[in-house]
Structures are given as structure tokens and as C-alpha cells.
Amino acid sequence: MAENTTPEQGAPQFALQRIYTKDISFETPHSPAIFTEQWEPKVNVEITSANKLLQEGLFEVVLSLTVTTRIGDKTAYLAEVKQAGIFLLNGFNEQEMGGMLNSYCPNTLFPFAREVISDLVSKGSFPQMLLAPINFDALYGQHLQQQAAKQAGGEGGEQPVH
């Protein structure tokens, strides 16, 4: 029996069309004096994602990472990247589409964003910054729980992930 290599009618389709850096920023407001400080940094990482429909079945997903590193009360550096991708998504139900756009696609973009942050920090003459992997499934699950609590009359708003 021959295998059917064409997608079935109505079967979910996913395809990565393009990955690109949409926006990038690196600031060292206290250089060069910060290089003389004892390197005991406090690092804060903020992560958000957004998506928009470009045309039928074609979505842009943007993963934003902001890394702020401080020595005492001084900012050593602030590195920001908006890593984006264009994804073809067809045939998913509403729940599956939410998971694809808010978990799977950001997870696909994260290694690229992590590399950009690492390169920026190294080129700024700071010790290497290696961001730990992120569980986007868990983050999306937390977001859904917050939305459900909000709809049920609970309080709280959407907060950036730290």
C-alpha cells in the first residue's frame, strides 16, 4: 500500500516561513566606570510574546526579551531583543491555536533570541550571558489560569514573566 504524502483535507498544518530580529537594543549607561566594580550582578529577565494575523493562516509571533543586569544600584547593561517569526497555521481548533501561538511558536523563537542577547552582552565586554531554557507550556498554562480566575471574578492582571 502506498503512503499518502499529501496533507489530508482539514488536517492541521504548521510551517515556519521566516525568523528575523525585529528590534534590538543594548545600553551600558554607567560604562566605563561599571567595569571597575566587583562583578556580583543581579539579573532580571522579562519575557513577553505577542502575535497578529497577517493574512488567512499566516501569523507573526514576536518574542520580547529584556535583560537588565545591575551592580548594586547601577545598571551595568540593558539588553533587549524582539525576535519574530512568520508561521503558517491552518486547521487548528481555537484551543490548539492558542497553544501554538503562545507556546510552540515562542519556544521556536527563544533559541534565536537567547543567541542575540548573548552576542550583545559579549560585544559589550561583559561576562557571557546564557539564559536558561524556558517552559513556555507552563507559562501559557499560568496565563490561562489567570484569565479563568479573572473571568470568575478573581483579581490580578497580566504580569510580565520574571
PAZAPA-4460 file (N, C-alpha, C; in steps of 0.05 Angstrom, whole numbers, plus 32768, in hexadecimal, padded with zeros to 4 digits):
% residues 162
    n_x    n_y    n_z   ca_x   ca_y   ca_z    c_x    c_y    c_z   seq   type   mol
   8011   7FE9   8000   8000   8000   8000   8012   8019   8000     1      M     A
   800C   802C   7FEF   801C   8044   7FEC   8015   8058   8002     2      A     A
   8029   8066   800C   8024   807A   8021   8019   8094   8013     3      E     A
   8007   80A1   8021   7FFD   80BA   8018   800F   80D0   8023     4      N     A
   801D   80DE   8011   8030   80F3   801A   8024   810F   8019     5      T     A
   800C   8112   800F   7FFF   812C   800F   7FEF   812F   8028     6      T     A
   7FED   8148   8033   7FDE   814C   804B   7FC0   8146   8046     7      P     A
   7FB4   8139   805A   7F97   8133   8058   7F87   814D   805A     8      E     A
   7F70   814D   804D   7F5E   8163   804D   7F57   8169   806B     9      Q     A
   7F5B   8182   8074   7F54   818A   808F   7F69   8182   80A4    10      G     A
   7F7E   8174   809D   7F92   816D   80B1   7FA2   8186   80B8    11      A     A
   7FA9   8189   80D2   7FB8   81A0   80DA   7FD2   81A3   80CB    12      P     A
   7FD9   81BB   80C3   7FF2   81C1   80B5   8002   81D6   80C4    13      Q     A
   801C   81D1   80C7   802E   81E4   80D4   8046   81E6   80C2    14      F     A
   804F   81FE   80BD   8067   8202   80AE   8074   821C   80B7    15      A     A
   808E   821B   80BB   809D   8233   80C2   80A5   8241   80A8    16      L     A
   809D   825A   80A4   80A2   8268   808C   80BC   8279   808D    17      Q     A
   80C0   8286   80A5   80D7   8298   80A8   80DC   829E   80C5    18      R     A
   80F5   82A1   80CD   80FD   82AA   80E7   810F   82C2   80E4    19      I     A
   8109   82D8   80F3   8119   82F0   80F0   8119   8300   810A    20      Y     A
   812E   8311   810D   8130   8323   8123   8121   833C   811B    21      T     A
   810B   8342   812A   80FA   8359   8124   8105   8373   8131    22      K     A
   8110   8370   8149   811A   8388   8157   8130   837E   816A    23      D     A
   8144   8390   816F   815A   8389   817F   8165   83A2   818D    24      I     A
   816D   839F   81A6   8178   83B6   81B5   818C   83AC   81CA    25      S     A
   81A1   83BB   81CE   81B5   83B5   81E3   81BE   83CF   81EE    26      F     A
   81BD   83D2   8208   81C5   83EA   8216   81D7   83E3   822D    27      E     A
   81EC   83F3   8230   81FE   83F1   8247   8201   840D   8253    28      T     A
   81ED   8416   8263   81EC   8431   826C   8202   843A   827F    29      P     A
   820F   8427   828C   8224   842E   829F   8240   8425   8296    30      H     A
   8243   8421   827C   825E   8419   8273   826E   8433   826D    31      S     A
   8287   8433   8270   8299   841C   8277   829C   8417   8295    32      P     A
   8292   8429   82A6   8296   8426   82C3   828C   840B   82CD    33      A     A
   8276   8400   82C1   826B   83E7   82CB   827F   83D0   82C9    34      I     A
   8292   83D2   82B6   82A6   83BD   82B3   82BA   83BB   82CA    35      F     A
   82BB   83CF   82DB   82CD   83CF   82F2   82BF   83C4   830B    36      T     A
   82A5   83BF   8309   8295   83B5   8320   829A   8396   8323    37      E     A
   8296   838D   833C   8297   8370   8342   827F   8363   8333    38      Q     A
   8284   834F   8323   826F   8343   8313   825E   832F   8323    39      W     A
   824A   8339   8330   8236   8329   833E   821A   8333   8336    40      E     A
   8213   832B   831E   81FB   8337   8311   81E0   832B   831C    41      P     A
   81CC   833B   831A   81B0   8332   831E   81A4   8335   8302    42      K     A
   8199   831E   82F9   818E   831D   82DE   816F   831A   82DF    43      V     A
   8162   832B   82CF   8145   8329   82CD   813E   8324   82AF    44      N     A
   812E   8310   82AA   8126   8309   828F   8108   830B   828D    45      V     A
   80FF   831A   8279   80E3   831D   8273   80DE   8312   8258    46      E     A
   80C8   8302   8256   80C1   82F5   823D   80A4   82FA   8237    47      I     A
   809E   8302   821F   8083   8305   8216   8081   82FB   81FA    48      T     A
   8069   82F4   81F1   8066   82ED   81D5   804B   82F8   81CB    49      S     A
   804A   82FE   81B2   8032   8308   81A5   8030   82FC   818A    50      A     A
   8018   82FB   817F   8014   82F1   8164   7FFF   8300   8156    51      N     A
   8000   8300   813C   7FEB   830C   812C   7FE8   82FD   8112    52      K     A
   7FCF   82FE   8108   7FC8   82F2   80EF   7FD1   8304   80D8    53      L     A
   7FE2   82F9   80C6   7FEB   8308   80AF   7FD8   8305   8098    54      L     A
   7FCF   82ED   8093   7FBB   82E6   807F   7FB1   82CA   8086    55      Q     A
   7F9E   82C1   8079   7F92   82A7   8080   7FA7   8291   8084    56      E     A
   7FA8   8287   809D   7FBB   8271   80A3   7FD8   8279   80A7    57      G     A
   7FDE   8293   80A5   7FFA   829C   80A7   7FFC   82AF   80BF    58      L     A
   800D   82A9   80D2   800F   82B8   80EB   802C   82C2   80EF    59      F     A
   802E   82DA   80FA   8048   82E3   8105   8047   82DF   8123    60      E     A
   805B   82D3   812E   805F   82D0   814B   8078   82DE   8152    61      V     A
   8077   82EF   8167   808E   82FF   8170   8093   82F7   818D    62      V     A
   80AB   82ED   8192   80B4   82E7   81AD   80C7   82FE   81B6    63      L     A
   80C0   830B   81CC   80D0   8321   81D6   80DE   8319   81EF    64      S     A
   80F8   831D   81F0   8109   8317   8207   8117   8330   820F    65      L     A
   8116   8337   8229   8124   834D   8234   8135   8343   824C    66      T     A
   814F   8346   824A   8161   833E   8260   816D   8357   826B    67      V     A
   8168   835B   8285   8173   8372   8294   8186   8367   82A9    68      T     A
   819F   836F   82A7   81B4   8366   82BA   81BE   837E   82CA    69      T     A
   81BC   837B   82E5   81C4   8391   82F6   81DB   8388   8309    70      R     A
   81EC   839B   830F   8200   8398   8324   81F9   83AD   8339    71      I     A
   81F0   83A3   8350   81E6   83B6   8364   81CE   83C5   8359    72      G     A
   81CF   83E0   835A   81B9   83F0   8350   81BE   83FA   8333    73      D     A
   81D4   83F1   8327   81DB   83FA   830C   81D4   83E4   82F7    74      K     A
   81C9   83ED   82E1   81C3   83DB   82CB   81DD   83D6   82BB    75      T     A
   81E6   83BD   82BB   81FE   83B6   82AC   81F7   83B6   828E    76      A     A
   81E1   83A8   8287   81D8   83A8   826B   81BA   83A1   826A    77      Y     A
   81AF   83AA   8255   8193   83A3   824E   8193   8399   8231    78      L     A
   818C   8380   822D   818B   8374   8213   816F   836C   820C    79      A     A
   8165   8375   81F5   814A   836F   81EC   814A   8364   81D0    80      E     A
   813A   8350   81CB   8136   8346   81B0   8119   833F   81AC    81      V     A
   810F   8345   8194   80F5   833B   818B   80FB   8329   8174    82      K     A
   80F9   830F   817A   80FE   82FA   8166   80E4   82F2   815A    83      Q     A
   80E1   82F3   8140   80C7   82EE   8134   80C9   82D7   8120    84      A     A
   80B1   82CC   811B   80AF   82B7   8107   8094   82B9   80F9    85      G     A
   8094   82AF   80E0   807B   82AD   80D2   8075   828F   80CF    86      I     A
   805D   8288   80D8   8055   826C   80DA   803B   8267   80CA    87      F     A
   803A   8252   80BB   8022   8249   80AE   8014   8235   80C1    88      L     A
   7FFC   823C   80C8   7FEC   822B   80DA   7FD0   8228   80CF    89      L     A
   7FC9   8210   80C7   7FAE   820A   80BC   7FA3   81F1   80C9    90      N     A
   7F89   81F0   80CC   7F7B   81D8   80D4   7F7C   81D2   80F2    91      G     A
   7F84   81E5   8103   7F85   81E1   8120   7F6B   81EC   812B    92      F     A
   7F60   81DE   8140   7F49   81EA   814E   7F52   8201   815F    93      N     A
   7F40   820F   816C   7F47   8227   817B   7F5B   8222   8192    94      E     A
   7F56   820C   81A0   7F68   8205   81B6   7F84   81FE   81AC    95      Q     A
   7F85   81EE   8197   7F9F   81E6   818B   7FAE   81FF   8180    96      E     A
   7F9F   8211   8174   7FAB   8229   8168   7FB7   823A   817F    97      M     A
   7FA9   823C   8195   7FB4   824B   81AC   7FCF   823F   81B5    98      G     A
   7FD0   8225   81B7   7FE9   8218   81BF   7FFF   821B   81AB    99      G     A
   7FF8   821A   8191   800C   821E   817C   8018   823A   817D   100      M     A
   8006   824E   817E   800F   826A   817D   801C   8274   8196   101      L     A
   8015   8269   81AD   801E   8273   81C7   8032   8261   81D5   102      N     A
   8037   8249   81CA   804A   8237   81D6   805E   822C   81C1   103      S     A
   8053   821E   81AD   8064   8211   819A   8075   8225   818A   104      Y     A
   8068   8239   817F   8077   824D   816F   808C   825D   817F   105      C     A
   8085   8267   8197   8099   8274   81A8   80B0   8261   81AF   106      P     A
   80AA   8248   81B4   80BF   8234   81BA   80D1   8231   81A2   107      N     A
   80C7   8233   818A   80D7   8231   8171   80E9   8249   816F   108      T     A
   80DF   8261   8177   80EF   827A   8174   8104   827D   818A   109      L     A
   80FF   8271   81A2   8110   8276   81B9   812E   8272   81B4   110      F     A
   8137   825C   81A8   8154   8258   81A3   8160   826E   8193   111      P     A
   8152   8279   8180   815C   828F   8170   815F   82A9   8181   112      F     A
   814B   82AE   8191   814C   82C6   81A3   8162   82C3   81B8   113      A     A
   8165   82AB   81C3   817A   82A6   81D6   8196   82AB   81CA   114      R     A
   8199   82A2   81B1   81B3   82A7   81A4   81B8   82C4   819F   115      E     A
   81A4   82D4   8198   81A7   82F0   8194   81AF   82FE   81AE   116      V     A
   81A2   82F7   81C4   81A8   8303   81DE   81C5   82FC   81E5   117      I     A
   81CD   82E3   81E2   81E8   82DA   81E8   81FD   82EA   81D8   118      S     A
   81F8   82ED   81BF   820A   82FC   81AD   820C   831A   81B6   119      D     A
   81F5   8326   81BC   81F5   8342   81C4   8206   8346   81DD   120      L     A
   8201   8335   81F1   820F   8337   820B   822D   8333   8207   121      V     A
   8235   831F   81F7   8251   831A   81F2   825E   8332   81E3   122      S     A
   8250   833D   81D0   825B   8354   81C1   825D   836D   81D2   123      K     A
   824D   836D   81E8   824E   8384   81FB   8265   8380   820F   124      G     A
   8274   836B   820C   828B   8365   821D   8284   835C   8239   125      S     A
   826D   834F   823B   8264   8344   8255   8267   8326   8254   126      F     A
   8267   8319   826C   8268   82FC   826C   8250   82F0   825D   127      P     A
   8255   82D8   8252   8240   82CB   8242   8226   82C8   8251   128      Q     A
   8210   82CD   8243   81F5   82CA   824E   81E8   82B3   823F   129      M     A
   81E3   829E   824E   81D5   8286   8243   81BB   8284   8252   130      L     A
   81A5   828A   8244   818B   8288   824F   8182   826B   8251   131      L     A
   8177   8263   8267   816D   8248   826B   8155   8243   8259   132      A     A
   8151   822A   8252   8139   8223   8243   8120   822B   8251   133      P     A
   810B   8230   8242   80F1   823A   824D   80DC   8226   8245   134      I     A
   80CA   8220   8258   80B4   820E   8253   809C   821E   824A   135      N     A
   8099   8223   8230   8083   8233   8226   8068   8226   822A   136      F     A
   8067   820B   822B   804E   81FD   8231   8044   8205   824C   137      D     A
   8056   8205   8260   804E   820C   827C   8046   822A   827D   138      A     A
   8054   823B   826F   804D   8258   826F   8032   825C   8263   139      L     A
   802C   824E   824D   8012   8251   8240   7FFC   8246   8253   140      Y     A
   8002   8230   8260   7FEF   8224   8273   7FE8   8238   828A   141      G     A
   7FFD   8245   8294   7FF9   8259   82A9   7FE7   8270   829E   142      Q     A
   7FED   8279   8286   7FDD   828E   827A   7FC0   8286   8278   143      H     A
   7FBA   826D   826F   7F9F   8263   826D   7F91   8262   8288   144      L     A
   7FA0   825A   829C   7F95   8259   82B8   7F8E   8276   82C1   145      Q     A
   7FA0   8289   82BB   7F9A   82A5   82C3   7F82   82B0   82B5   146      Q     A
   7F7F   82A9   829B   7F68   82B2   828C   7F4E   82A6   8297   147      Q     A
   7F4F   828C   829E   7F38   827F   82A9   7F30   828B   82C4   148      A     A
   7F44   8291   82D5   7F3F   829D   82EF   7F33   82B9   82EB   149      A     A
   7F3D   82C8   82D8   7F33   82E2   82D2   7F15   82E1   82CA   150      K     A
   7F0F   82CE   82B9   7EF4   82CA   82AF   7EE1   82C1   82C5   151      Q     A
   7EEC   82B2   82D8   7EDC   82A8   82EF   7EDA   82BD   8305   152      A     A
   7EE3   82D5   8300   7EE1   82EA   8314   7EFA   82EE   8325   153      G     A
   7F0F   82DF   8320   7F27   82E2   832F   7F35   82FB   8327   154      G     A
   7F4A   8302   8335   7F59   831A   832E   7F74   8313   8322   155      E     A
   7F82   8327   831A   7F9D   8323   830F   7F9C   8329   82F1   156      G     A
   7FB2   8332   82E8   7FB5   8338   82CC   7FCC   8329   82C0   157      G     A
   7FD0   832E   82A7   7FE5   8321   8299   8000   832E   82A1   158      E     A
   8013   831E   82A9   802C   8327   82B2   8042   831C   82A0   159      Q     A
   8057   832C   829C   806E   8320   828D   807A   830A   829D   160      P     A
   8085   82F7   828F   8093   82E0   829C   80AE   82E8   82A5   161      V     A
   80B6   82E1   82BD   80D1   82E8   82C7   80E0   82CF   82CC   162      H     A
***
